[in-house]
Amino acid sequence: MSEHTVAVPQNAREIGDWLLDRVAHYLNRPAAELGSTVPLSRYGLESMYAFALCGDIEDLLGVSVHPAVVWNIETVDGIAAHLAALPGRRR
């Protein structure tokens, strides 16, 4: 995660926006070029980045997420909805 303080997203939309920024960072592409309903596998997101993304999620939201969630749910919107519904996440 960046060294700047990031506000904790409060709902699925905010989580999705944050996730899209993180995915764009790992792909070295502008977030505006990515779609939140496009499967991440279409962008060629490598498994090591899925692990890193899960670490980012844990750091920001305070919940542990297995990388399989990223591959099984596939889209930023889907992952964001899943994360927003998790009990015990940091708010």
MODELLER restraints for C-alpha pairs under 7 A, 6 or more apart:
rsr = mdl.restraints
at = mdl.atoms
rsr.add(forms.Gaussian(group=physical.xy_distance, feature=features.Distance(at['CA:1:A'], at['CA:56:A']), mean=5.83, stdev=0.5))
rsr.add(forms.Gaussian(group=physical.xy_distance, feature=features.Distance(at['CA:8:A'], at['CA:60:A']), mean=6.37, stdev=0.5))
rsr.add(forms.Gaussian(group=physical.xy_distance, feature=features.Distance(at['CA:8:A'], at['CA:61:A']), mean=6.78, stdev=0.5))
rsr.add(forms.Gaussian(group=physical.xy_distance, feature=features.Distance(at['CA:8:A'], at['CA:91:A']), mean=6.25, stdev=0.5))
rsr.add(forms.Gaussian(group=physical.xy_distance, feature=features.Distance(at['CA:9:A'], at['CA:15:A']), mean=5.20, stdev=0.5))
rsr.add(forms.Gaussian(group=physical.xy_distance, feature=features.Distance(at['CA:10:A'], at['CA:91:A']), mean=6.21, stdev=0.5))
rsr.add(forms.Gaussian(group=physical.xy_distance, feature=features.Distance(at['CA:11:A'], at['CA:84:A']), mean=5.75, stdev=0.5))
rsr.add(forms.Gaussian(group=physical.xy_distance, feature=features.Distance(at['CA:12:A'], at['CA:80:A']), mean=5.02, stdev=0.5))
rsr.add(forms.Gaussian(group=physical.xy_distance, feature=features.Distance(at['CA:12:A'], at['CA:81:A']), mean=5.07, stdev=0.5))
rsr.add(forms.Gaussian(group=physical.xy_distance, feature=features.Distance(at['CA:12:A'], at['CA:84:A']), mean=5.19, stdev=0.5))
rsr.add(forms.Gaussian(group=physical.xy_distance, feature=features.Distance(at['CA:15:A'], at['CA:80:A']), mean=5.40, stdev=0.5))
rsr.add(forms.Gaussian(group=physical.xy_distance, feature=features.Distance(at['CA:16:A'], at['CA:76:A']), mean=5.82, stdev=0.5))
rsr.add(forms.Gaussian(group=physical.xy_distance, feature=features.Distance(at['CA:16:A'], at['CA:77:A']), mean=5.78, stdev=0.5))
rsr.add(forms.Gaussian(group=physical.xy_distance, feature=features.Distance(at['CA:16:A'], at['CA:80:A']), mean=4.94, stdev=0.5))
rsr.add(forms.Gaussian(group=physical.xy_distance, feature=features.Distance(at['CA:19:A'], at['CA:76:A']), mean=6.51, stdev=0.5))
rsr.add(forms.Gaussian(group=physical.xy_distance, feature=features.Distance(at['CA:20:A'], at['CA:31:A']), mean=6.06, stdev=0.5))
rsr.add(forms.Gaussian(group=physical.xy_distance, feature=features.Distance(at['CA:20:A'], at['CA:36:A']), mean=6.87, stdev=0.5))
rsr.add(forms.Gaussian(group=physical.xy_distance, feature=features.Distance(at['CA:20:A'], at['CA:76:A']), mean=6.54, stdev=0.5))
rsr.add(forms.Gaussian(group=physical.xy_distance, feature=features.Distance(at['CA:21:A'], at['CA:31:A']), mean=5.53, stdev=0.5))
rsr.add(forms.Gaussian(group=physical.xy_distance, feature=features.Distance(at['CA:24:A'], at['CA:30:A']), mean=5.72, stdev=0.5))
rsr.add(forms.Gaussian(group=physical.xy_distance, feature=features.Distance(at['CA:24:A'], at['CA:31:A']), mean=4.97, stdev=0.5))
rsr.add(forms.Gaussian(group=physical.xy_distance, feature=features.Distance(at['CA:26:A'], at['CA:49:A']), mean=6.56, stdev=0.5))
rsr.add(forms.Gaussian(group=physical.xy_distance, feature=features.Distance(at['CA:27:A'], at['CA:45:A']), mean=6.86, stdev=0.5))
rsr.add(forms.Gaussian(group=physical.xy_distance, feature=features.Distance(at['CA:36:A'], at['CA:75:A']), mean=6.11, stdev=0.5))
rsr.add(forms.Gaussian(group=physical.xy_distance, feature=features.Distance(at['CA:36:A'], at['CA:76:A']), mean=4.82, stdev=0.5))
rsr.add(forms.Gaussian(group=physical.xy_distance, feature=features.Distance(at['CA:36:A'], at['CA:77:A']), mean=5.37, stdev=0.5))
rsr.add(forms.Gaussian(group=physical.xy_distance, feature=features.Distance(at['CA:37:A'], at['CA:75:A']), mean=5.34, stdev=0.5))
rsr.add(forms.Gaussian(group=physical.xy_distance, feature=features.Distance(at['CA:37:A'], at['CA:76:A']), mean=6.41, stdev=0.5))
rsr.add(forms.Gaussian(group=physical.xy_distance, feature=features.Distance(at['CA:37:A'], at['CA:77:A']), mean=5.96, stdev=0.5))
rsr.add(forms.Gaussian(group=physical.xy_distance, feature=features.Distance(at['CA:38:A'], at['CA:75:A']), mean=5.69, stdev=0.5))
rsr.add(forms.Gaussian(group=physical.xy_distance, feature=features.Distance(at['CA:39:A'], at['CA:74:A']), mean=4.81, stdev=0.5))
rsr.add(forms.Gaussian(group=physical.xy_distance, feature=features.Distance(at['CA:39:A'], at['CA:75:A']), mean=4.69, stdev=0.5))
rsr.add(forms.Gaussian(group=physical.xy_distance, feature=features.Distance(at['CA:40:A'], at['CA:74:A']), mean=5.66, stdev=0.5))
rsr.add(forms.Gaussian(group=physical.xy_distance, feature=features.Distance(at['CA:40:A'], at['CA:75:A']), mean=5.84, stdev=0.5))
rsr.add(forms.Gaussian(group=physical.xy_distance, feature=features.Distance(at['CA:50:A'], at['CA:67:A']), mean=5.67, stdev=0.5))
rsr.add(forms.Gaussian(group=physical.xy_distance, feature=features.Distance(at['CA:50:A'], at['CA:70:A']), mean=6.53, stdev=0.5))
rsr.add(forms.Gaussian(group=physical.xy_distance, feature=features.Distance(at['CA:51:A'], at['CA:67:A']), mean=5.53, stdev=0.5))
rsr.add(forms.Gaussian(group=physical.xy_distance, feature=features.Distance(at['CA:54:A'], at['CA:65:A']), mean=5.67, stdev=0.5))
rsr.add(forms.Gaussian(group=physical.xy_distance, feature=features.Distance(at['CA:54:A'], at['CA:66:A']), mean=6.72, stdev=0.5))
rsr.add(forms.Gaussian(group=physical.xy_distance, feature=features.Distance(at['CA:54:A'], at['CA:67:A']), mean=6.14, stdev=0.5))
rsr.add(forms.Gaussian(group=physical.xy_distance, feature=features.Distance(at['CA:58:A'], at['CA:64:A']), mean=5.24, stdev=0.5))
rsr.add(forms.Gaussian(group=physical.xy_distance, feature=features.Distance(at['CA:58:A'], at['CA:65:A']), mean=6.87, stdev=0.5))
rsr.add(forms.Gaussian(group=physical.xy_distance, feature=features.Distance(at['CA:61:A'], at['CA:89:A']), mean=5.30, stdev=0.5))
rsr.add(forms.Gaussian(group=physical.xy_distance, feature=features.Distance(at['CA:61:A'], at['CA:90:A']), mean=4.72, stdev=0.5))
rsr.add(forms.Gaussian(group=physical.xy_distance, feature=features.Distance(at['CA:62:A'], at['CA:89:A']), mean=5.41, stdev=0.5))
rsr.add(forms.Gaussian(group=physical.xy_distance, feature=features.Distance(at['CA:62:A'], at['CA:90:A']), mean=5.23, stdev=0.5))
rsr.add(forms.Gaussian(group=physical.xy_distance, feature=features.Distance(at['CA:63:A'], at['CA:89:A']), mean=5.48, stdev=0.5))
rsr.add(forms.Gaussian(group=physical.xy_distance, feature=features.Distance(at['CA:70:A'], at['CA:79:A']), mean=6.72, stdev=0.5))
rsr.add(forms.Gaussian(group=physical.xy_distance, feature=features.Distance(at['CA:73:A'], at['CA:79:A']), mean=6.02, stdev=0.5))
